[in-house]
Every structure is written in C-alpha cells, then in structure tokens.
C-alpha cells in the first residue's frame, strides 16, 4: 500500500496546498487558514510522516490556484452540465466522490493571486477562497474511495463566468427559467464589516473585504486607505505590513482580470502552415513519415520529440562555436495543443522507443521528469565532489564525498508544463535561471549557507506538453522578458486522423532508421562541426531575417532565432552522419523555425506583454476607433496619463494602432486624438 506521505507529496507536486485529514473524515486536523502555498517537504513530513492511514484535504483558492465545483447529487450534476456545458466540464480535472456516481468534483484553474468567493446552494457549491475539499485517494465515511475521472495532468479549464460571478445564484426554475438572485447574499461587504472575525479567521476576512473594495475603488491609494481603516476596526488588527501585502496582491489581481475582460479576435492570427517537405529530411524525417499514417499525433509533435530526443542522445561533444559561444546540439521543445484531444502525448512513446535502440545506456539512465527546483536539477547532473580530512598527526588527505553523475546527458519529459511554470513562481525558486544556464552553457551552480552544488558540461534537453489555455494563463511576462521562453521551440499540434484501434509503423522501416541513427551517433565528432560552402551562403542570406522577431510578447518569445536555427541544423547534420552542416540541413532547420515562429504567433497572439496596451488593443478592435478620453475612461482613472501614453506608444511602435487628429472641420477648439487598430 502506498504511504500517505507519498500520496500527499504527489498532490503537492500537482500544485495543491494539501493538509492531513483523519481517515474517512473531511476536516483537516492541522492549521490551514494562513497557508497560502503548497507545503514544503518538511511540512509534509511533519503532517504525514509515520501515518498509516489518512485522508487528504486540499485548500482551494489562491493557495492551490483552483476553484472546485462540488455536486452532491444527480440533480446537481445535471444542473452543472446545463449551466456550464459538457464541453468545459469534460475538459477539466474531475473526481468521483465518495457518494459514487451521484457525487462529482470539477477542478478549475484560477489566475495567480486571483480571489474568488465560495458559495453554496443545496448540494451545488463552489469551493474557492477560505474553503477546501477532500481529494483522491481519500476514503469516504461509506468506505468508497474518491477517484480521478480526469487527472490534473490532462489540463485545466478556467473558472467559467457563470460560476465566478454568480454571488450565490439560486436554482433554475423547473421550467428551465432564468437564474434569479438568492434571498440572502453570502459574505457581502456589509455582513463582513458588521460581523468581525475571530482571531484565527482574520486573514480570510481581510481577503474577502479586499476583494469587495478592489471592485469598488478607482484609485489604489484610496483603496488601501479604506482597507487599513477596516482592519483597524478589528479587536486585534493585523499588522500594517501584512495588510498592505494582501491588499496590494488582490488589487493587482483585480486589475489584471479587468484588463483581460475582452479577448483578442483570434481570426487575425492564423494557425501555422503545416511543415513543408524540407523539415522531414534524413532519418529523423523518415521516422515521422513512417508513423504519419499510424498515429493520431501531429507530425509536428513527432518531429519535435525525435529532434529533442536525438539531440539528447548526442550529448555535449559535437558543437559549433560562434564568437566564443559554444552551441552544442541541445534543443528544447514545447508541444502545445488546444486540449488533451490534441494527442500531444502520443508523440513521445514512438520516439523514445526508437532512441532506446540507438543508445540503450541513454534509455536506462538519462531519462527523467518532474522539474521542480533548480537545486534538484543541478543534483541530477552534479559533478564529483572531493572533500579533505586531517588526521591526528596533521596529515591532510582527500576523499570522494560524492561520486557525482558520470553521464551528464539528461532527457526530461514534462507532460504538464504548466505545473513547471507554476512552480517557478514560488518564492526563492531558482529553477528558471538554472535552466537558462543549462541551455546556454551546460554549466550551473548554486551556493547556500549549508552547501554548494555544481554541474559542468551537462547536456539537459527538454520536451514538454501543455494546453494553449493553460500556457497563456501561467506563462508570465517576466518569463518571456528574461529569455526563459525563447530558449524553447514552440510546436502547435492538433489531432490527425482517427484510429480507434491505434496503429503501428512498419517494423522493418523503423529498424532501418534506428540503424542509421545508431551509426550517426557513434560517428558523431567530439568537437567542432563546421559549415559547407553552400550552407554558408544560405546562412548569410537568412542571417538578418532571423533577427526580425517583431515586438510584443511573441517577439520576446521568438527572439533567439539565430542560435535556434544553428542548433537545429547541427542536429540534422549529425543525424545524417555528416561532419559539417550542409545546405539541406540548414533548409530543414529554417523550415522548422518557420513553423515554430508561426506557432508562437498563433499561441500567444498579438499580446504585447503590457496589460494596459493589451486591453486598449482589444477595445479598439471591438469599437473600431476611440478618442484619447475614451481610452482613459477604460481604466476608470486608475491609470495615469503617462501610463496610457506609454501603452499607446508600445502599440504604435509594434504597428498595431495608428493615431489621427480630428480638427472638428476647422472649428475652434483643441484637436482630438483618435486611435484606431491597424
């Protein structure tokens, strides 16, 4: 039987703030109200270590970034499908509760720092801020186990507006009539101010009060003053610093939600044109063609996986040097689809099976998953550590403290990339800078008060999967700006064909491809790989174009075109068992880069990465044109004139908007700025 500590750790690694609950009970046995993040290893050990039986209580809201719709009977489940829709419910994590087929939990993703109130209506309720739920593999008091019907790894849907903004709506009439307001609203501002909380409930109370005031105020300073005043009315007020931090976090979340109220029109950003024949060059392309008619996976996903996988097998030896920067055959890729039905995961196993035959040692010891911390990643490819000791006679000798890792190749599969991006936002998490160092140089180190860890000449390659919706919610502007995102190649993937009974590629063809790649691997040069003359000419021809990435969020994400194309061409050349990059290899790399650039534009749209600019652009596209005064009114005076001017400058520099002056037909008066989308 799996121990409760292992189960709890698995829930924590999914991003849940998990607490111990008595076996077959629903209430947590430990303090939870002040918890705002998933527990540490030490906290899990204290709660679940040595325990033989337990249930698992998960705090909802900001702590786990989830809201859970709880249906306690068949009528409530039917109502959920009627109000929310099967399309949404069937595409988000769900649990069959201890009530059996008549009990259901649906998990929805919240934005970072977002505060959503909980509500309850006769067996139909939303667990969000200040509440929690029992999660699998807990056992109900009836003896029935909670079980996942759709796991979190399959991806989340955002919380639907009908659940987010209902404020406790009553049941629809039997005739299917409209929703009506309840007789008594729960946790209204008036009731919160009238009923001061007990000392252990002050943080939850403050969160709810801030949520109300953030929606009411146009200026942050007035909002903060009001919140501080409300806090001072408590018998034992919270510390001013704590109040300021909580209030500011909720204000920022409200501003982000308000700015994102109207989505972009996606029709203006087309899907990427399918990969052309050039991308399917050599044995790597032959592998994709061998599987193309026998899998529902997108050819782009198959190519992404085998490219990254073979680059991992090659190791850090073969490389090309540009102005002192050493570029090994090291590629990272993210396969992005609209949902689990995009068949992203189907692309992994065929490539892994092929490469296992190319190098069995790589298959046995160089594969892993579960990125969580920078320290953990360094440890996985750590160097040998030598210590010293001095005997009584004063003689000092060296000894091996840690033998380290001899084979520094590491191929990471991250099927839930949104989890990795979420983990990186935790306080003091250094995963992002460590990953960037490994992509750039293969060297990384971390020095703490207790110990130091170093990894040199490591060859870390990553293939990740994520849904489009989750990616756009969790990838921060900071991740794009600091260069984390542009170290990945982004591959849009969709389901191809319908194979109810699966399929299998021709084993003879796969064996032929495996043999070619095995020879190429063993013949790969251990050092510099140069250019052929015709490849040099093509590189010069495309060199400047690879610098033209554009502005905005997408521009940041595709801003590393030259090194990405160089590394792709290097992998194609080595797969061909060549000792230099030829023209066909560069043509293949350029075609892959073209597809990845178009994928990034489709995935991230024309967002600028600036919240105000994105909202202005969305409104301009909706209305056609707006005056400067109308744009200012969008933000209810919560943005300064300088902020709005800066946002408009970003849009104009990106060629997304244009401004004209309306002189009112020559009449007296000040001309009016009129802005319109391009």
Secondary structure as UniProt FT lines:
FT   HELIX           4..13
FT   TURN            14..15
FT   STRAND          17..21
FT   TURN            23..24
FT   TURN            33..34
FT   HELIX           41..48
FT   TURN            49..50
FT   STRAND          55..59
FT   TURN            62..65
FT   STRAND          66..71
FT   HELIX           74..83
FT   HELIX           86..89
FT   TURN            90..91
FT   STRAND          94..96
FT   TURN            98..99
FT   HELIX           100..102
FT   STRAND          104..109
FT   TURN            112..113
FT   STRAND          119..120
FT   STRAND          124..127
FT   STRAND          132..135
FT   TURN            136..137
FT   TURN            141..142
FT   STRAND          147..150
FT   HELIX           152..154
FT   STRAND          157..158
FT   HELIX           161..164
FT   TURN            174..175
FT   TURN            186..187
FT   HELIX           189..194
FT   HELIX           199..201
FT   HELIX           202..216
FT   HELIX           220..232
FT   TURN            235..236
FT   HELIX           240..259
FT   HELIX           266..268
FT   HELIX           277..280
FT   HELIX           282..291
FT   TURN            292..293
FT   HELIX           299..314
FT   STRAND          319..322
FT   TURN            323..324
FT   STRAND          325..328
FT   STRAND          332..337
FT   HELIX           340..342
FT   HELIX           346..358
FT   HELIX           360..365
FT   STRAND          367..368
FT   HELIX           374..380
FT   STRAND          385..390
FT   TURN            392..393
FT   STRAND          396..402
FT   STRAND          409..414
FT   HELIX           417..423
FT   TURN            424..425
FT   TURN            427..428
FT   HELIX           431..440
FT   STRAND          444..447
FT   STRAND          452..455
FT   STRAND          459..467
FT   HELIX           468..474
FT   HELIX           477..481
FT   TURN            482..483
FT   HELIX           485..487
FT   STRAND          489..492
FT   TURN            500..501
FT   HELIX           507..523
FT   STRAND          530..531
FT   HELIX           533..543
FT   HELIX           545..547
FT   HELIX           552..557
FT   TURN            558..560
FT   HELIX           561..575
FT   TURN            576..577
FT   STRAND          580..581
FT   HELIX           583..604
FT   TURN            605..606
FT   HELIX           611..623
FT   STRAND          625..627
FT   HELIX           628..634
FT   TURN            635..637
FT   HELIX           641..653
FT   TURN            654..655
FT   STRAND          657..662
FT   HELIX           664..666
FT   STRAND          672..677
//
